[in-house]
Amino acid sequence: MTILTDLNGDGRADMLVASGTVGLVTTPGLFVHIANSNGTLQLPSVYAIGTGANPTGIAVNDFNNDKNPDVVVSNGSETSMYLLTGNANGTLNPAVKIAVPTTMQTIAADDLNKDGNMDVVLATTSTQVYYMLGKGDGTFNNAVPLTVGTQPRQILIMDVNGDTNLDIITVNRGSSNLSYCISKGVDMNGVLSFNTTVTQAPPGMPAPAPIAAGIADLDGDMLPDLVIADNAQAFVRVYLNKTVMGGAITFGMPTSYATLAVPISAVMADFNQDGNMDFATANNVDRSVSVFMGKGKGVFTQMTNHDVGIGPVWIAAGDINGDKKPDLATANQTAGTATVLINNGMF
């Protein structure tokens, strides 16, 4: 997995890649590329992530409340995750192993219970996610399970129903649907809980295989809409939220946009800074990125395509060169490289 985030406070997004022993990578680890002012990346600093580890996901936040960004890495081959606390200069301390109930394939972080401490949510390869509430010192409480669809590939944390509580959404590759874990918030004793998970397939999607999603209000009705990258077919599909207040989560029929090839990951950002969210996919087979620009009211332009390295598996957005515009980067598994696409308005 890869993400773009500013580790050293210079206003430029650095690139983090978690990788096991695949392709040209012979040692599992976290690879950190610090961004230069011209939009290039430095050679990576490599942080070891367990000799038997298979790093599968990354989340960045301040888990020990020292104002420096820390990194947590999920693990697909051990019942553990790893925490690398950050220093003010952007370097990371050696990984600390933290026990979790089972192997995990992705991770996300936010403050679920509003106590000011960052929490983590981990997804298994079966039908569960676990949340672990942070203590604010780099340690976590015991993992609490929630049932979701099969093989959750992506975790999104946001307030879906407007009650100010953060909910958990998973994109389930195995069962071809999405799961919504709606938070009840904390009770009078400070205990966080969730409603029974709602798992449903987006409507009108033939042979669906949602691999990644973006969630944002695309049509200005204050309801979060969906953009889904379909891994079974070479399409991006847009679903506008039709939920009635107090009713079941409901989406309209999709508008579909062709990608150059079957997408394997995706990211959402406002690339041209017009106030409308845009969407980009990494297409593994033909080493490309497809970019769809939002036009408002849930409508996107047809794709523009950009070449990247061989075998892109992850895509991320962030301001790499410090010009206040989100750029794109891909981690290319087959080539063992990273590709940076600097945003010049339309890439």
N, C-alpha and C positions, 0 to 999 in steps of 0.2 A: 504494500500500500504506500501511497505517497500523499503528503500534504505540503502546503506552502504556508509558512508562518514566520513572523519576525522573532528570532531567538535572541538577537543581540541589541535590540532597541535602536537600530539605525534607520528605521523607516522603510526597510526593504525586506521582502518576504524571502526567507531561506527555504531550501528544499530538503525535506526529510523523507527518506525511503526506508521502509522496513522490508527486509528480504531474508528468506531462507536460502538454502543451498540449491539454487536453480539457475539455469543458464550459465553465465560466466561468473556467477557469485559462488565462491567456494566456502565461505564462512558466514553463518547466520549473524545478522547484526542490524544496527540502525546506522544508516549512512546520512550524514549531515553535510549538505552543500551550502556554505555561506554565500549570499548574493553579493556581487560587485555592483558598483554604481552604474556600469554600462550595460547591465542586464545579463551578464554572464555569471556562471556559478564557479566557485572554487572547487578544487578537488576535495573529495569528501573526507571528513573525520569519521572514523568507523568506531562505533561503540558496540562491544560484545553483548549479545543477548543469549546467554546460556548455550552450552555446547550441544545440547540436544533440541534446541528450540527451533520453531518454525514461525517467525514473526508474521502476523497476519493483519494487524491493524495498528493505527497510531491515533492518539488523541493528545492534544497539547492544552494545558491550562496550569494555573498556579495551585498545586495540590498541598503545598506546605505553608502558604500564606507569607512568603518572603518577597513577593512582588516580582519574582523571576519566573519565566515560563518553564514548566516541567513537562516531561514526556512520559506517557504510559503506552506500553506496547502489549497487544494481545498475542496469544501463543496458540498455535494450532497443533502442537505435538506434546505439550506438557500441561499439567493442571496448574498453571501459573500465569501471572502477568508480570511485567517488569516495569519498575518506576525508575526513571533517570531524572533526578532533580537538577534544575538549571542554576547556572551562575550568572552574574550580572554581565559578563563579557560574552555570553552566548554559548559557552562550553557546557557540557553536561557531566555530571558525576557518574561513576560506575553504576550499572543497573542493579537494582535491588529486587530480588524475587519475592513475589507476593502470591500466596496460595489462593486458588479459585477452585470451584467445584469440578470443573471439567475443562477439556480443551475448548478454545474459543476461536472464532474466525473473524471477528471485528469488534471495535470498541468505540465508544463516544463518551463525552464528558460534559457535565453542566451541573448547576446547583439545583438538584431536584426538590429539596426540602426547604430551600430559602434560608439556610442557616449561615450563609456566607462561606461555606466550605464546598469545594468542588467534589462532585461524586462521579462515579463511572458506571456505564452500562455496557455489558459484554454480551455478545451473541454467540450461541453454540452452533454446532453444525447440525443439530436436530431441531427441536421445537421449543426452545426456551431462550429467554434473555435473563440475565441476572443484573440487578443493580446493587452497588456497594456504596454506601454513604461515607463520604470522607470525614475524617476527624480534624482536618486542618493542619496536621503535622506530617503529612505524607503517608499516613496509615489509613486503613479503611475498616468499617464495620463488616460483619459477615454478609455474604452474598444472599440476596433474596430473589427467588425465581418468579418469573412471569411466563405464562404459556403464550406462544405465538405460532405462526405458520412454520413450515418446514424449510430449513436451511436459510435463515435470515442473512442476507448478504450485506445489508446496509442498515444502520441505525440513524434515525433522525430524532432530535430532541427539540420540541417546540410546543407552544400552547396552541393546540388544534381548535379548542372550543371556546376560547376567549374568556376563560375564568381565571386567568393569570397563573395557573398552575402549569408546570412543564409536563407534557405528555411524551410518550415514547412511541415512535412509529418504526416498524421494520419492513423492509422490502425482502420478500421471501422468494428466493429463486426456486427452491424445491417444490413448493406448493402453488407457485404462480399467483401470488396474491400479496396483499399488504395487511399488517396487523396494527391495530390502534390500541395502545395501553393508555387509557385516559386516567389521569391522576385525580384522586380525591383531595389532594393536598395533605396537610398534617392536621391531626386532631388536637384536642386540648392538652394531650400529653406529649405533643411533638412527634407523634408517630406518623410516618408517611404510608399511604396505601393507594391502591389503584382499583378501578372498576374492573369487572370481568372483560378480558380482551375481546375486541371485535376484530375478526379476521374476514376479509372479503376480497374477492377479485374485482379489479376494475371492469366496468361493463364494456361489452362489445369488442373484446380484445381476442382475436383468433389465435389459438395455440400460444397463449402468453408466456413470457419468461421475463418478468421484470428483474433487471439486473442492478438498476440504480434509479433514484428518483430525486427530483427537486420539488420542494413545497414552498409556495409563495402565493400571495394574492395577485393573480394575473389580470383580473378584470375589474378591480376596484370596488368589490362588494363586501370587503372586509372578511371574506371567507378564504381559507387557504386552499389553493388549487394544486393539482398534481401535474408534473411532467415526468414521464417514465421512459427510460431507455429499454427497449424490448430486445432481449438477447436471443429470442427465437427467430425473429425476423428483423430486417434492417430498417427499423422505424423508431422514431421518437413519437410518443403519443401524449396528447394534452387533454386533461380531464378537468372541467370546471366544476367547482363545488356547488351542489344544489341542495345542501342540507337546510332544512327548515329548523328554526330555533327550537330546541328541545327535542328534535326528532333524530332518527337514525342517520348516521353518516351516509350521504348519498352524492354520487358524482354522475354527471351527464355522459352521453356517448362521446368517444374520443374524436379529436381531430388528429390525423396522423401525418407525419412528415418523414420522408425517406432519408436515411443516412447512407453514406457511401458504401458501408459494409456493416455487418452485425456489430453493434456496440457492446463493449465489455465493461465500461465504466463511464461515469458522467459527472458533470459539475454545473452548478447554477451560479451566475453572477451577472451584474449589470455592466457588460463590457464597454458599451458606448455611452454610459452615464446619462441616459435619457429618462431614467426613472422606471424603465421597464426591465424586468429580469430576462436574461438571455440564458441559453443552455448550450453546452458543448459535450460531445461524446468522444471517447477514444475507441477507435475501430481496429481491433487487433489484427485481423487477417490482412488488411491492405495497408497497414502502417500509416493510418491517417487520423486526423481529428476533424469532426464535422461541427460547425458552429451555426446556431440558429438564433437570430436576433429577435427579441420580443418587440412587438409593435403596439402593445396594449390590448385590452379586451380579450386576452387569452389567445391572441393571434401571433404567429411567428413567421419570419421570412423563411424561404427555402434555404437549404444549407449552403454554406461555403466550406470548402475542404482544404486542409493543409497537411502537408507531408511531415511525418515525424520518423523516429527510429523504428527499427524492425521489432515487431511484437509489443506494441504499447498495451499495458494492462491496467494502468491507473492514470488518472488525469486529475489535476488540481488547479485551482485559481488563486492568485494573489499578486500583489504589486511587487514584482521582482526588482525593477529598476528605480523605484521611488518616485514615479511621476504621478501617483495617485490614481492610476488606472489598473484594473486587474489584468494580469497577464496569465498565460497558461503554461503548464509544464506537464510532460508525460514521463512516466517510468517505463522504459522499454525492456521487457524481460529477455527477449531473445537476443537482442544486441548487447545487453548489459550496459545500457546508456540512459541518459536523460535528455529530453529535448525541451528547449524553452522557446515559446512563441511570445514575443514582445508585442503588446497591444499598441498598434498605431491607428486606432480607430475602428478598424474592421479586421485586424490581424493581417 
